[in-house]
Amino acid sequence: MVEWTDQERSIITGIFSNLDYEDVGPKALTRCLIVYPWTQRYFSSFGNLYNADAIKSNPNIAAHGVKVVHGLDRAVKNMDNITAAYTDLSVLHSEKLHVDPDNFRLLADCLTVVIAAKMGNAFTPEKQAAFQKFLSGVVAALGKQYH
């Protein structure tokens, strides 16, 4: 279980309250699929992923990116027990979708890059530390079923 300071809670809720899900989600997932092309294997039913331009313009990728980022709302609302909040998603990704759990970390890293680019200088080291701590909790929760 992750321990949160009041400042960390405030930072996380602040980031998500100002987040443009329709922009950040697709950019983060697109970045992940381009930078780490082996992650594309989980999206074979999403159509053309043959190159970066195809991935960037794929509406299925964009929609799933939005869905993923909205899925983080569950963790924001359950910061004191992220593992329990993600039990069903962990089971889904491990037992049905067979997603390599390291891909959660890769996507979290891509999301951090996108958030940093959007926030610019407002993404201070303190905010980045809190955000990465939050995403580490989510990644661990999603990977729980694998252990």
VOVODO-503873 format. One record per residue: chain; z, y, x of N, C-alpha, C, O in turn. Coordinates in Angstrom, 1 decimal. Atoms other than C-alpha are relative to their C-alpha. Layout:
% residues N
+-------+--------+--------+--------+--------+--------+--------+--------+--------+--------+--------+--------+--------+
! kette !    n.z !    n.y !    n.x !   ca.z !   ca.y !   ca.x !    c.z !    c.y !    c.x !    o.z !    o.y !    o.x !
+-------+--------+--------+--------+--------+--------+--------+--------+--------+--------+--------+--------+--------+
!     A !      Z !      Y !      X !      Z !      Y !      X !      Z !      Y !      X !      Z !      Y !      X !
...
+-------+--------+--------+--------+--------+--------+--------+--------+--------+--------+--------+--------+--------+
END
This chain:
% residues 147
+-------+--------+--------+--------+--------+--------+--------+--------+--------+--------+--------+--------+--------+
! kette !    n.z !    n.y !    n.x !   ca.z !   ca.y !   ca.x !    c.z !    c.y !    c.x !    o.z !    o.y !    o.x !
+-------+--------+--------+--------+--------+--------+--------+--------+--------+--------+--------+--------+--------+
!     A !    0.0 !   -1.2 !    0.8 !    0.0 !    0.0 !    0.0 !    0.0 !    1.2 !    0.9 !    0.7 !    1.3 !    1.9 !
!     A !    0.1 !   -1.2 !   -0.8 !   -0.9 !    3.4 !    1.3 !    1.0 !    1.1 !   -0.5 !    1.2 !    1.2 !   -1.7 !
!     A !   -1.0 !   -1.1 !    0.3 !    1.7 !    6.2 !    1.4 !   -0.8 !    1.3 !    0.2 !   -1.5 !    1.6 !    1.1 !
!     A !    0.7 !   -1.3 !    0.1 !    0.4 !    9.7 !    0.5 !    1.0 !    1.1 !    0.1 !    2.0 !    1.1 !   -0.6 !
!     A !   -0.8 !   -1.3 !    0.0 !    1.8 !   13.1 !    1.3 !   -0.6 !    0.8 !   -1.2 !   -1.7 !    0.5 !   -1.7 !
!     A !    0.5 !   -0.9 !    1.1 !    1.5 !   15.8 !   -1.4 !   -1.2 !    0.7 !    0.5 !   -2.2 !    0.9 !   -0.3 !
!     A !    1.2 !   -0.7 !   -0.6 !   -1.0 !   17.6 !    0.9 !   -1.2 !   -0.9 !   -0.1 !   -2.3 !   -0.5 !   -0.5 !
!     A !    1.1 !    1.0 !    0.1 !   -3.2 !   14.4 !    1.1 !   -0.5 !   -0.1 !   -1.4 !   -1.7 !   -0.2 !   -1.7 !
!     A !    0.4 !    0.1 !    1.4 !   -3.1 !   14.0 !   -2.6 !   -0.8 !    1.2 !   -0.5 !   -1.8 !    1.1 !   -1.2 !
!     A !    0.7 !   -1.3 !    0.4 !   -4.1 !   17.6 !   -3.1 !   -1.4 !    0.1 !    0.6 !   -2.3 !    0.5 !   -0.1 !
!     A !    1.3 !    0.0 !   -0.7 !   -6.9 !   17.3 !   -0.6 !   -1.0 !   -0.9 !   -0.7 !   -2.1 !   -0.5 !   -1.0 !
!     A !    0.8 !    1.0 !    0.7 !   -8.3 !   14.2 !   -2.3 !   -0.4 !    0.4 !   -1.4 !   -1.6 !    0.4 !   -1.7 !
!     A !    0.3 !   -0.5 !    1.4 !   -8.1 !   15.5 !   -5.8 !   -0.9 !    1.3 !    0.0 !   -1.8 !    1.4 !   -0.8 !
!     A !    0.8 !   -1.2 !   -0.2 !   -9.6 !   18.8 !   -4.6 !   -1.4 !   -0.3 !    0.3 !   -2.4 !    0.3 !   -0.2 !
!     A !    1.4 !    0.4 !   -0.3 !  -12.6 !   17.1 !   -3.0 !   -0.7 !   -0.5 !   -1.2 !   -1.9 !   -0.2 !   -1.4 !
!     A !    0.6 !    0.6 !    1.2 !  -13.3 !   15.1 !   -6.1 !   -0.2 !    0.9 !   -1.1 !   -1.2 !    0.8 !   -1.9 !
!     A !    0.1 !   -1.0 !    1.1 !  -12.8 !   18.0 !   -8.5 !   -1.2 !    0.9 !    0.2 !   -1.8 !    1.4 !   -0.7 !
!     A !    1.2 !   -0.9 !   -0.3 !  -15.6 !   19.9 !   -6.7 !   -1.2 !   -0.8 !    0.3 !   -2.2 !   -0.2 !    0.8 !
!     A !    1.1 !    0.8 !   -0.4 !  -17.9 !   17.0 !   -6.1 !   -1.2 !    0.0 !   -1.0 !   -1.0 !   -0.2 !   -2.2 !
!     A !    1.2 !    0.1 !    0.8 !  -21.5 !   17.0 !   -7.4 !   -0.4 !   -1.5 !    0.2 !   -1.2 !   -1.8 !    1.1 !
!     A !    0.2 !    1.4 !    0.0 !  -21.7 !   13.3 !   -8.1 !   -1.5 !   -0.3 !    0.0 !   -2.0 !   -1.3 !    0.7 !
!     A !    1.4 !    0.2 !    0.2 !  -25.4 !   13.5 !   -9.0 !   -0.8 !    0.3 !    1.3 !   -1.9 !   -0.2 !    1.5 !
!     A !    0.6 !   -0.3 !   -1.3 !  -26.2 !   14.9 !   -5.5 !    0.6 !   -0.9 !    1.1 !   -0.2 !   -1.5 !    1.9 !
!     A !   -0.6 !    0.7 !   -1.1 !  -23.7 !   13.2 !   -3.2 !   -0.2 !   -1.5 !   -0.1 !   -0.4 !   -2.1 !    0.9 !
!     A !    0.1 !    1.4 !    0.1 !  -23.9 !    9.7 !   -4.6 !   -1.4 !   -0.5 !    0.5 !   -1.4 !   -1.4 !    1.4 !
!     A !    1.3 !    0.5 !   -0.5 !  -27.7 !    9.2 !   -4.1 !   -0.2 !    0.3 !    1.5 !   -0.7 !   -0.5 !    2.2 !
!     A !    0.2 !   -0.3 !   -1.4 !  -27.6 !   10.9 !   -0.7 !    0.8 !   -1.0 !    0.9 !    0.3 !   -1.4 !    1.9 !
!     A !   -0.8 !    0.9 !   -0.8 !  -24.8 !    8.7 !    0.6 !   -0.6 !   -1.4 !    0.0 !   -0.7 !   -2.0 !    1.0 !
!     A !    0.6 !    1.4 !    0.0 !  -26.4 !    5.4 !   -0.6 !   -1.3 !    0.0 !    0.7 !   -1.6 !   -1.0 !    1.4 !
!     A !    1.3 !   -0.1 !   -0.7 !  -29.8 !    6.5 !    0.6 !    0.2 !    0.0 !    1.5 !   -0.5 !   -0.7 !    2.2 !
!     A !   -0.2 !    0.0 !   -1.4 !  -28.4 !    7.3 !    4.0 !    0.4 !   -1.4 !    0.5 !    0.0 !   -1.8 !    1.6 !
!     A !   -0.4 !    1.4 !   -0.4 !  -26.7 !    3.9 !    4.2 !   -1.2 !   -0.9 !    0.1 !   -1.3 !   -1.7 !    1.0 !
!     A !    1.2 !    1.0 !    0.0 !  -29.9 !    2.0 !    3.3 !   -1.0 !    0.3 !    1.1 !   -1.7 !   -0.6 !    1.6 !
!     A !    0.9 !   -0.4 !   -1.0 !  -31.9 !    4.0 !    5.8 !    0.6 !   -0.3 !    1.4 !   -0.1 !   -0.9 !    2.3 !
!     A !   -0.6 !    0.2 !   -1.3 !  -29.5 !    4.0 !    8.7 !    0.4 !   -1.4 !    0.3 !    0.3 !   -1.9 !    1.5 !
!     A !   -0.4 !    1.4 !   -0.1 !  -28.3 !    0.4 !    8.1 !   -1.0 !   -0.8 !   -0.8 !   -0.6 !   -1.3 !   -1.9 !
!     A !    1.0 !    0.7 !    0.9 !  -31.5 !   -1.3 !    6.8 !    0.3 !   -1.4 !   -0.5 !   -0.2 !   -1.8 !   -1.5 !
!     A !   -0.4 !    1.3 !    0.4 !  -29.9 !   -4.7 !    6.6 !    0.8 !    0.0 !   -1.3 !    0.9 !   -1.0 !   -2.0 !
!     A !   -0.7 !   -0.1 !    1.2 !  -27.9 !   -3.4 !    3.7 !   -0.9 !    0.0 !   -1.2 !   -0.5 !   -0.2 !   -2.4 !
!     A !    1.0 !    0.0 !    1.1 !  -31.1 !   -3.2 !    1.6 !   -0.1 !   -1.4 !   -0.7 !   -0.5 !   -1.4 !   -1.8 !
!     A !    0.2 !    1.4 !    0.6 !  -31.0 !   -7.0 !    1.0 !    0.8 !   -0.1 !   -1.3 !    0.4 !   -1.0 !   -2.2 !
!     A !   -0.7 !    0.1 !    1.2 !  -28.5 !   -6.4 !   -1.8 !   -0.6 !    0.8 !   -1.2 !   -0.2 !    0.8 !   -2.3 !
!     A !    0.7 !   -0.8 !    0.9 !  -30.9 !   -4.1 !   -3.6 !   -1.5 !   -0.4 !   -0.3 !   -2.3 !    0.4 !   -0.6 !
!     A !    1.4 !    0.5 !    0.1 !  -34.0 !   -6.3 !   -3.8 !   -0.6 !    0.2 !   -1.4 !   -1.8 !    0.3 !   -1.5 !
!     A !    0.5 !   -0.1 !    1.4 !  -34.2 !   -5.9 !   -7.6 !   -0.3 !    1.5 !   -0.3 !   -0.6 !    1.8 !   -1.4 !
!     A !    0.1 !   -1.4 !    0.2 !  -34.3 !   -2.1 !   -7.2 !   -1.4 !    0.6 !    0.2 !   -1.6 !    1.8 !    0.1 !
!     A !    1.4 !   -0.5 !   -0.2 !  -38.1 !   -1.9 !   -6.4 !   -0.2 !    0.3 !    1.4 !    0.3 !   -0.3 !    2.4 !
!     A !    0.5 !   -0.3 !   -1.3 !  -39.8 !   -0.3 !   -3.5 !    1.1 !    0.6 !    0.9 !    1.6 !    1.7 !    0.7 !
!     A !   -0.9 !   -0.5 !   -1.1 !  -37.5 !    0.1 !   -0.4 !   -0.6 !   -0.1 !    1.3 !    0.1 !   -0.3 !    2.3 !
!     A !    0.7 !    0.3 !   -1.2 !  -40.2 !   -0.2 !    2.2 !    0.1 !    1.0 !    1.1 !   -0.1 !    0.7 !    2.3 !
!     A !   -0.2 !   -1.0 !   -1.0 !  -39.5 !    3.0 !    4.0 !    0.9 !    1.1 !   -0.5 !    1.4 !    1.1 !   -1.7 !
!     A !   -1.0 !   -1.0 !    0.4 !  -37.2 !    6.1 !    4.0 !   -0.5 !    0.8 !   -1.2 !    0.3 !    1.1 !   -2.1 !
!     A !    0.4 !   -0.8 !    1.1 !  -39.4 !    8.1 !    1.6 !    0.1 !   -0.8 !   -1.3 !    0.4 !   -0.3 !   -2.4 !
!     A !   -0.1 !    0.8 !    1.2 !  -39.5 !    5.2 !   -0.9 !    1.5 !   -0.1 !   -0.4 !    1.8 !   -0.1 !   -1.6 !
!     A !   -1.4 !    0.1 !    0.3 !  -35.7 !    4.8 !   -0.7 !    0.5 !    1.4 !   -0.6 !    1.2 !    1.4 !   -1.6 !
!     A !   -0.4 !   -1.3 !    0.4 !  -35.2 !    8.6 !   -1.1 !   -0.5 !    0.3 !   -1.4 !    0.2 !    1.0 !   -2.2 !
!     A !    0.6 !   -0.3 !    1.3 !  -37.4 !    8.7 !   -4.2 !    0.3 !   -1.1 !   -1.1 !   -0.3 !   -1.0 !   -2.2 !
!     A !   -0.2 !    1.1 !    0.9 !  -36.2 !    5.5 !   -5.8 !    1.1 !    0.3 !   -1.1 !    2.3 !    0.5 !   -0.7 !
!     A !   -1.0 !   -0.3 !    1.1 !  -34.5 !    6.2 !   -9.2 !    1.2 !   -1.0 !   -0.1 !    2.3 !   -0.6 !   -0.5 !
!     A !   -1.1 !    1.0 !    0.1 !  -32.5 !    3.0 !   -9.1 !    1.0 !    0.2 !    1.0 !    2.2 !    0.0 !    0.8 !
!     A !   -0.9 !   -0.2 !   -1.1 !  -31.0 !    3.8 !   -5.8 !    0.8 !    1.3 !   -0.3 !    2.1 !    1.3 !   -0.2 !
!     A !   -0.7 !   -1.2 !    0.4 !  -30.1 !    7.3 !   -7.0 !    1.0 !   -0.3 !   -1.1 !    2.2 !    0.2 !   -1.0 !
!     A !   -0.9 !    0.4 !    1.1 !  -28.5 !    5.9 !  -10.2 !    1.2 !   -0.8 !    0.5 !    2.3 !   -0.6 !    0.1 !
!     A !   -1.1 !    0.8 !   -0.5 !  -26.5 !    3.4 !   -8.3 !    0.9 !    0.8 !    0.9 !    2.1 !    0.6 !    1.0 !
!     A !   -0.9 !   -0.9 !   -0.8 !  -25.3 !    6.0 !   -5.8 !    0.9 !    0.8 !   -0.8 !    2.1 !    1.0 !   -0.5 !
!     A !   -0.9 !   -0.8 !    0.9 !  -24.0 !    8.1 !   -8.7 !    1.1 !   -0.9 !   -0.5 !    2.3 !   -0.6 !   -0.6 !
!     A !   -1.0 !    0.9 !    0.5 !  -22.3 !    5.0 !  -10.1 !    1.1 !   -0.3 !    1.0 !    2.3 !   -0.4 !    0.7 !
!     A !   -0.9 !    0.3 !   -1.0 !  -20.7 !    4.2 !   -6.8 !    1.0 !    1.1 !    0.2 !    2.3 !    0.9 !    0.3 !
!     A !   -0.9 !   -1.2 !   -0.2 !  -19.2 !    7.7 !   -6.4 !    0.9 !    0.2 !   -1.2 !    2.1 !    0.5 !   -1.0 !
!     A !   -0.9 !    0.0 !    1.2 !  -18.0 !    7.7 !  -10.0 !    1.0 !   -1.1 !    0.1 !    2.1 !   -0.9 !   -0.4 !
!     A !   -0.9 !    1.1 !   -0.1 !  -16.4 !    4.4 !   -9.2 !    1.3 !    0.4 !    0.9 !    2.3 !   -0.2 !    0.8 !
!     A !   -1.1 !   -0.4 !   -0.8 !  -14.2 !    6.2 !   -6.7 !    1.1 !    0.8 !   -0.8 !    2.2 !    1.0 !   -0.4 !
!     A !   -0.9 !   -0.7 !    0.9 !  -12.6 !    8.1 !   -9.6 !    1.2 !   -0.9 !   -0.3 !    2.3 !   -0.5 !   -0.4 !
!     A !   -1.0 !    1.0 !    0.2 !  -10.7 !    4.9 !  -10.2 !    1.1 !    0.0 !    1.1 !    2.3 !   -0.1 !    0.8 !
!     A !   -0.9 !    0.0 !   -1.1 !   -9.1 !    5.1 !   -6.8 !    0.8 !    1.4 !    0.0 !    2.0 !    1.4 !    0.3 !
!     A !   -0.7 !   -1.3 !    0.1 !   -8.3 !    8.8 !   -7.3 !    1.1 !    0.0 !   -1.0 !    2.2 !    0.5 !   -0.8 !
!     A !   -1.0 !    0.1 !    1.1 !   -6.5 !    8.0 !  -10.5 !    1.1 !   -1.0 !    0.3 !    2.1 !   -1.0 !   -0.4 !
!     A !   -0.9 !    1.0 !   -0.3 !   -4.7 !    5.1 !   -9.0 !    0.4 !   -0.1 !    1.5 !    0.4 !   -1.1 !    2.1 !
!     A !   -0.2 !   -0.1 !   -1.4 !   -3.9 !    6.3 !   -5.5 !    1.2 !   -0.8 !    0.5 !    1.3 !   -1.2 !    1.7 !
!     A !   -1.2 !    0.7 !   -0.4 !   -0.5 !    4.5 !   -5.5 !   -0.2 !   -1.5 !    0.0 !    0.6 !   -2.3 !    0.5 !
!     A !    0.2 !    1.4 !    0.0 !   -2.1 !    1.1 !   -6.1 !   -1.6 !   -0.2 !   -0.1 !   -2.1 !   -0.8 !   -1.1 !
!     A !    1.4 !    0.1 !   -0.1 !   -5.8 !    1.2 !   -5.1 !   -0.4 !   -1.5 !   -0.1 !   -1.4 !   -1.8 !   -0.7 !
!     A !    0.3 !    1.4 !   -0.1 !   -5.8 !   -2.5 !   -4.4 !   -0.1 !   -0.6 !   -1.4 !   -1.1 !   -1.3 !   -1.8 !
!     A !    0.0 !    0.5 !    1.3 !   -4.9 !   -3.4 !   -8.0 !   -1.1 !    0.6 !   -0.8 !   -1.7 !   -0.1 !   -1.7 !
!     A !    1.1 !   -0.6 !    0.8 !   -7.4 !   -0.9 !   -9.4 !   -1.3 !   -0.5 !    0.3 !   -2.2 !   -0.5 !   -0.5 !
!     A !    1.3 !    0.5 !   -0.4 !  -10.2 !   -2.5 !   -7.5 !   -0.1 !   -1.6 !    0.0 !   -1.1 !   -2.1 !    0.6 !
!     A !    0.0 !    1.5 !    0.0 !   -9.3 !   -6.2 !   -8.0 !   -1.3 !   -0.6 !   -0.6 !   -2.0 !   -1.4 !    0.0 !
!     A !    1.2 !    0.5 !    0.7 !  -12.2 !   -6.8 !  -10.5 !   -1.3 !    0.3 !    0.8 !   -2.2 !   -0.6 !    0.9 !
!     A !    1.1 !   -0.4 !   -0.8 !  -14.7 !   -5.0 !   -8.3 !   -0.1 !   -0.9 !    1.3 !   -1.2 !   -1.2 !    1.8 !
!     A !    0.0 !    0.9 !   -1.2 !  -13.6 !   -7.0 !   -5.2 !   -0.5 !   -1.4 !   -0.4 !   -1.2 !   -2.0 !    0.4 !
!     A !    0.5 !    1.4 !    0.4 !  -14.1 !  -10.3 !   -7.1 !   -1.5 !    0.1 !   -0.3 !   -2.2 !   -0.8 !    0.2 !
!     A !    1.4 !   -0.1 !    0.2 !  -17.5 !   -9.1 !   -8.3 !   -0.8 !    0.0 !    1.2 !   -1.8 !   -0.8 !    1.4 !
!     A !    0.8 !   -0.2 !   -1.2 !  -18.7 !   -8.1 !   -4.9 !    0.1 !   -1.2 !    0.9 !   -0.9 !   -1.5 !    1.6 !
!     A !   -0.1 !    1.2 !   -0.9 !  -17.4 !  -11.2 !   -3.1 !   -0.5 !   -1.3 !   -0.6 !   -1.2 !   -2.0 !    0.0 !
!     A !    0.4 !    1.3 !    0.6 !  -18.0 !  -14.0 !   -5.6 !   -1.3 !    0.0 !   -0.7 !   -2.0 !   -1.1 !   -0.7 !
!     A !    1.3 !    0.0 !    0.7 !  -21.0 !  -12.9 !   -7.6 !   -1.1 !    0.6 !    0.9 !   -2.2 !    0.0 !    1.0 !
!     A !    1.1 !   -0.7 !   -0.8 !  -22.9 !  -10.4 !   -5.4 !   -0.1 !   -0.4 !    1.4 !   -1.1 !   -0.2 !    2.1 !
!     A !   -0.1 !    0.5 !   -1.4 !  -21.8 !  -11.9 !   -2.0 !   -0.4 !    1.2 !    1.0 !   -1.2 !    1.0 !    1.9 !
!     A !    0.2 !   -1.2 !   -0.9 !  -21.8 !   -8.4 !   -0.4 !    0.9 !   -0.2 !    1.2 !    2.0 !   -0.5 !    1.1 !
!     A !   -0.7 !    0.0 !   -1.2 !  -20.8 !   -8.4 !    3.2 !    1.0 !    1.2 !    0.0 !    0.6 !    2.3 !   -0.2 !
!     A !   -1.0 !   -1.0 !    0.2 !  -17.5 !   -6.5 !    3.1 !   -0.1 !    1.2 !    1.0 !    0.4 !    2.3 !    0.8 !
!     A !    0.2 !   -1.1 !   -0.9 !  -18.4 !   -4.5 !    6.2 !   -0.9 !    1.1 !   -0.5 !   -0.9 !    2.3 !   -0.1 !
!     A !    0.9 !   -1.0 !    0.6 !  -21.0 !   -2.7 !    4.1 !    0.8 !    1.1 !   -0.8 !    0.3 !    2.2 !   -0.9 !
!     A !   -0.8 !   -1.1 !    0.7 !  -18.2 !   -0.9 !    2.2 !    0.4 !    1.0 !    1.0 !    0.4 !    2.2 !    0.7 !
!     A !   -0.3 !   -1.0 !   -1.1 !  -17.2 !    0.7 !    5.5 !   -1.2 !    0.8 !    0.4 !   -1.0 !    2.0 !    0.6 !
!     A !    1.2 !   -0.7 !   -0.4 !  -20.7 !    1.6 !    6.3 !   -0.4 !    1.1 !   -1.1 !   -0.7 !    2.2 !   -0.7 !
!     A !    0.3 !   -1.0 !    1.1 !  -21.2 !    3.3 !    2.9 !    1.1 !    1.1 !    0.0 !    0.8 !    2.3 !   -0.2 !
!     A !   -1.1 !   -1.1 !   -0.1 !  -17.8 !    5.1 !    3.3 !   -0.3 !    1.0 !    1.1 !   -0.1 !    2.2 !    0.9 !
!     A !    0.4 !   -0.8 !   -1.1 !  -19.0 !    6.4 !    6.6 !   -1.1 !    1.0 !   -0.4 !   -1.1 !    2.2 !   -0.1 !
!     A !    1.1 !   -0.9 !    0.4 !  -22.2 !    7.7 !    5.1 !    0.5 !    1.0 !   -1.0 !    0.0 !    2.1 !   -1.0 !
!     A !   -0.5 !   -1.0 !    1.0 !  -20.3 !    9.3 !    2.2 !    0.7 !    1.1 !    0.7 !    0.7 !    2.2 !    0.3 !
!     A !   -0.7 !   -1.1 !   -0.7 !  -18.1 !   11.1 !    4.7 !   -1.0 !    0.9 !    0.7 !   -0.7 !    2.2 !    0.7 !
!     A !    1.0 !   -0.8 !   -0.6 !  -21.2 !   12.4 !    6.5 !   -0.6 !    1.0 !   -1.0 !   -0.7 !    2.2 !   -0.8 !
!     A !    0.6 !   -0.9 !    1.1 !  -22.7 !   13.7 !    3.2 !    1.0 !    1.0 !   -0.5 !    0.7 !    2.2 !   -0.7 !
!     A !   -1.0 !   -1.0 !    0.4 !  -19.4 !   15.3 !    2.1 !    0.2 !    1.0 !    1.1 !    0.3 !    2.2 !    0.7 !
!     A !   -0.2 !   -1.0 !   -1.1 !  -19.0 !   16.9 !    5.5 !   -1.1 !    1.0 !    0.0 !   -0.9 !    2.2 !    0.2 !
!     A !    1.1 !   -0.9 !    0.0 !  -22.5 !   18.3 !    5.3 !    0.1 !    1.0 !   -1.2 !   -0.3 !    2.2 !   -1.1 !
!     A !   -0.1 !   -0.8 !    1.2 !  -21.9 !   19.6 !    1.8 !    1.1 !    1.1 !    0.1 !    1.0 !    2.2 !   -0.3 !
!     A !   -1.1 !   -0.9 !   -0.1 !  -18.5 !   21.2 !    2.6 !    0.0 !    0.9 !    1.2 !    0.6 !    2.0 !    1.2 !
!     A !    0.1 !   -0.9 !   -1.2 !  -19.4 !   22.6 !    6.0 !    1.3 !    0.2 !    0.6 !    2.1 !   -0.7 !    0.8 !
!     A !   -1.3 !   -0.3 !   -0.7 !  -16.5 !   24.4 !    7.7 !    1.2 !   -0.2 !   -0.9 !    2.3 !   -0.3 !   -0.4 !
!     A !   -1.2 !    0.2 !    0.9 !  -14.3 !   23.8 !    4.6 !    0.5 !   -1.5 !    0.2 !    1.6 !   -1.8 !   -0.2 !
!     A !   -0.4 !    1.4 !   -0.3 !  -14.2 !   20.1 !    5.7 !    0.7 !    0.0 !    1.3 !    0.2 !   -0.4 !    2.3 !
!     A !   -0.9 !   -0.1 !   -1.2 !  -11.4 !   20.7 !    8.1 !    0.4 !   -1.4 !    0.5 !    0.3 !   -2.4 !   -0.2 !
!     A !   -0.5 !    1.3 !   -0.5 !  -10.0 !   18.0 !   10.4 !    1.1 !   -0.6 !   -0.9 !    1.1 !   -1.8 !   -1.1 !
!     A !   -1.1 !    0.5 !    0.9 !   -7.0 !   17.7 !    8.0 !   -0.7 !   -0.6 !   -1.3 !   -0.2 !   -1.7 !   -1.8 !
!     A !    0.7 !    0.5 !    1.2 !   -9.4 !   17.2 !    5.0 !   -0.7 !   -1.3 !    0.4 !   -0.7 !   -2.2 !   -0.4 !
!     A !    0.7 !    1.2 !   -0.4 !  -11.5 !   14.7 !    6.9 !    1.0 !   -1.2 !    0.2 !    0.7 !   -2.3 !   -0.2 !
!     A !   -0.9 !    1.1 !   -0.2 !   -8.4 !   12.7 !    7.9 !    0.5 !   -0.5 !   -1.3 !    0.6 !   -1.7 !   -1.5 !
!     A !   -0.5 !    0.4 !    1.3 !   -7.1 !   12.6 !    4.3 !   -1.1 !   -0.8 !   -0.7 !   -0.9 !   -1.8 !   -1.3 !
!     A !    1.1 !    0.6 !    0.7 !  -10.6 !   11.7 !    3.0 !   -0.3 !   -1.4 !    0.6 !   -0.5 !   -2.4 !   -0.1 !
!     A !    0.3 !    1.3 !   -0.7 !  -11.1 !    8.9 !    5.6 !    1.2 !   -1.0 !   -0.3 !    0.9 !   -2.2 !   -0.4 !
!     A !   -1.1 !    0.8 !    0.3 !   -7.6 !    7.6 !    4.9 !   -0.2 !   -0.6 !   -1.5 !    0.1 !   -1.8 !   -1.7 !
!     A !    0.3 !    0.4 !    1.4 !   -8.5 !    7.5 !    1.2 !   -1.1 !   -1.1 !   -0.1 !   -1.0 !   -2.1 !   -0.7 !
!     A !    1.1 !    1.0 !    0.0 !  -11.8 !    5.7 !    1.8 !    0.4 !   -1.3 !    0.7 !   -0.1 !   -2.4 !    0.3 !
!     A !   -0.5 !    1.3 !   -0.7 !  -10.1 !    3.2 !    4.2 !    0.8 !   -0.8 !   -1.0 !    0.7 !   -2.0 !   -1.0 !
!     A !   -0.7 !    0.7 !    1.0 !   -7.8 !    2.3 !    1.3 !   -0.9 !   -0.6 !   -1.0 !   -0.7 !   -1.8 !   -1.5 !
!     A !    1.0 !    0.6 !    0.9 !  -10.8 !    1.8 !   -1.0 !   -0.7 !   -1.2 !    0.6 !   -0.9 !   -2.2 !    0.0 !
!     A !    0.8 !    1.1 !   -0.7 !  -12.7 !   -0.3 !    1.6 !    0.9 !   -1.2 !    0.1 !    0.5 !   -2.3 !   -0.1 !
!     A !   -0.9 !    1.1 !   -0.1 !   -9.6 !   -2.4 !    2.1 !    0.2 !   -0.7 !   -1.3 !    0.3 !   -1.9 !   -1.4 !
!     A !   -0.2 !    0.6 !    1.3 !   -9.1 !   -2.9 !   -1.6 !   -1.3 !   -0.8 !   -0.4 !   -1.2 !   -1.9 !   -1.0 !
!     A !    1.2 !    0.8 !    0.3 !  -12.8 !   -3.9 !   -2.1 !   -0.1 !   -1.2 !    0.8 !   -0.7 !   -2.2 !    0.3 !
!     A !    0.1 !    1.1 !   -0.8 !  -12.5 !   -6.3 !    0.7 !    1.1 !   -1.0 !   -0.1 !    1.1 !   -2.1 !    0.5 !
!     A !   -1.2 !    0.8 !    0.2 !   -9.2 !   -7.8 !   -0.5 !   -0.4 !   -1.5 !   -0.4 !    0.2 !   -2.4 !    0.1 !
!     A !    0.4 !    1.3 !    0.5 !  -10.9 !  -10.8 !   -2.3 !   -0.6 !   -0.9 !    1.1 !   -0.6 !   -2.1 !    1.0 !
!     A !    0.6 !    0.7 !   -1.1 !  -12.6 !  -11.8 !    1.0 !    1.0 !   -0.7 !    0.9 !    0.7 !   -1.6 !    1.6 !
!     A !   -1.0 !    0.5 !   -0.9 !   -9.3 !  -12.5 !    2.8 !    0.7 !   -1.2 !   -0.5 !    1.6 !   -1.7 !    0.2 !
+-------+--------+--------+--------+--------+--------+--------+--------+--------+--------+--------+--------+--------+
END
